[in-house]
Amino acid sequence: MSQKSNRPVDWETLVTQNENRLYRAALAILGDPQEAEDAVQDAFVRFLERRPENLENPGAWLTRVLVNGCKSRLRLAWRRVGPLPDTLATPGPEEREELEELFSLPPEDRAVIHLHYYEGWSTDEIAQMLGQRPGSVRSRLSRAREKLRKLLEQELQGGLS
């Protein structure tokens, strides 16, 4: 059993600095507000239980734990991602359409798109979080962008008919 680092962690600051970012990432991956809240809570509990020694970047560690937890939740047989929930606050109809297009992607694609474009992580950082090679993350980003482009083109063509 590993020992905890002697360096104290300001729990309140850790939660305040990371909870909204982690929630948005979980919501992008899971598509369900309650599931996202549970996933974030689970990530913080894991931090309390299993924080590694000499942790340099708690935010990155929490993100990796969160993404892995979301992937586990998606594997559950009873879980199905439905349409974008009406309770999700969005600024307007245009952004809602874009979010619905994003939610139509597979969860793995949503994860890399969200982590890269919304959270600003580099492909190397995402690869480390997901336990993948940086080239695999770049390929997934490229394929996800292409899928989104095709979906948006279909929407535009459908709206012009």
C-alpha positions in Angstrom: 0.0 0.0 0.0 1.5 3.4 -1.0 1.8 6.2 1.5 0.3 9.6 0.9 2.6 12.5 0.1 3.6 14.6 3.1 2.7 17.7 1.1 -0.6 19.0 2.4 -3.5 19.5 -0.1 -5.9 22.4 0.4 -9.0 20.4 -0.3 -11.3 23.4 -0.7 -9.0 25.0 -3.3 -8.6 21.7 -5.1 -12.4 21.2 -5.4 -13.1 24.9 -6.2 -10.5 24.9 -9.0 -11.5 21.6 -10.6 -15.2 20.8 -10.0 -16.7 22.8 -12.8 -14.1 21.7 -15.3 -14.5 18.1 -14.4 -18.3 18.3 -14.5 -18.2 19.8 -18.0 -15.9 17.0 -19.1 -18.0 14.3 -17.5 -21.2 15.8 -19.0 -19.6 15.9 -22.5 -18.6 12.2 -22.2 -21.7 10.8 -20.4 -24.5 13.1 -21.7 -26.4 12.9 -18.4 -26.2 15.6 -15.6 -26.8 13.2 -12.7 -24.3 10.7 -14.1 -21.8 13.5 -14.6 -22.2 14.7 -11.0 -21.7 11.2 -9.7 -18.6 10.7 -11.8 -17.0 13.9 -10.5 -17.8 12.9 -6.9 -16.2 9.5 -7.5 -13.1 11.2 -8.9 -12.7 13.3 -5.8 -13.3 10.3 -3.5 -10.6 8.4 -5.4 -8.3 11.3 -4.9 -8.9 11.1 -1.1 -8.4 7.4 -1.1 -5.5 6.9 -3.6 -3.7 10.1 -4.3 -0.2 9.1 -5.5 3.0 10.3 -3.8 4.6 13.5 -5.0 1.7 14.4 -7.2 2.8 17.3 -9.4 -0.5 18.1 -11.1 -3.7 17.1 -9.2 -5.9 18.5 -11.9 -4.5 16.2 -14.5 -4.6 13.3 -12.2 -8.3 14.0 -11.4 -9.1 14.4 -15.1 -7.5 11.0 -15.9 -9.4 9.3 -13.1 -12.6 11.1 -14.2 -12.3 10.0 -17.8 -11.5 6.4 -16.8 -14.5 6.5 -14.5 -16.8 7.8 -17.3 -15.5 5.1 -19.6 -16.4 2.5 -17.0 -19.9 4.0 -16.6 -20.5 3.8 -20.3 -19.7 0.1 -20.3 -22.5 -0.7 -17.9 -25.2 -2.6 -19.8 -28.2 -0.6 -18.5 -26.7 2.7 -19.5 -27.9 4.3 -22.8 -27.1 7.9 -23.9 -30.2 9.6 -25.1 -30.9 13.0 -26.6 -29.5 16.1 -25.1 -31.4 16.8 -21.9 -33.8 19.8 -21.9 -32.5 20.8 -18.4 -29.0 21.5 -19.7 -28.5 25.2 -19.8 -27.4 26.4 -23.2 -27.2 30.0 -24.4 -29.2 29.5 -27.6 -30.6 27.2 -30.3 -27.4 27.3 -32.4 -25.2 26.1 -29.6 -27.8 23.4 -28.7 -27.6 22.1 -32.2 -23.8 22.0 -32.0 -24.0 20.1 -28.7 -26.5 17.6 -30.1 -24.1 17.0 -32.9 -21.3 16.5 -30.4 -23.4 14.1 -28.4 -24.1 12.0 -31.5 -20.4 11.1 -31.6 -19.2 7.9 -29.8 -18.1 8.6 -26.2 -14.4 8.1 -26.9 -14.6 10.8 -29.6 -16.6 13.2 -27.3 -13.9 12.7 -24.7 -11.0 13.8 -26.9 -12.9 16.6 -28.5 -13.9 18.0 -25.1 -10.5 17.6 -23.5 -8.7 19.2 -26.4 -11.0 22.0 -27.5 -12.9 22.8 -24.4 -10.4 22.1 -21.7 -7.3 23.0 -23.7 -5.2 19.8 -23.0 -2.5 18.9 -25.6 -2.7 15.6 -27.4 0.3 14.4 -25.4 -1.5 15.2 -22.1 -4.8 13.6 -23.3 -2.8 10.5 -24.4 -1.3 10.3 -20.9 -4.8 10.7 -19.3 -6.4 8.1 -21.5 -3.4 5.7 -21.5 -3.1 5.9 -25.2 -0.3 7.0 -27.6 -0.3 10.7 -28.7 -0.7 9.5 -32.4 -3.8 7.6 -31.5 -5.3 10.7 -29.8 -4.4 12.8 -32.9 -6.1 10.2 -35.1 -9.2 10.1 -33.0 -9.4 13.9 -33.0 -9.0 14.0 -36.8 -11.7 11.3 -37.2 -14.0 13.0 -34.8 -13.6 16.4 -36.5 -14.4 14.7 -39.8 -17.6 13.1 -38.4 -18.7 16.4 -37.0 -18.0 18.1 -40.3 -20.2 15.6 -42.1 -22.9 15.8 -39.6 -23.0 19.6 -39.8 -22.9 19.5 -43.6 -25.9 17.1 -43.5 -27.7 19.5 -41.2 -27.0 22.4 -43.5 -28.1 20.5 -46.6 -31.3 19.4 -44.8 -32.1 22.9 -43.8 -31.6 24.3 -47.4 -34.0 21.7 -48.9 
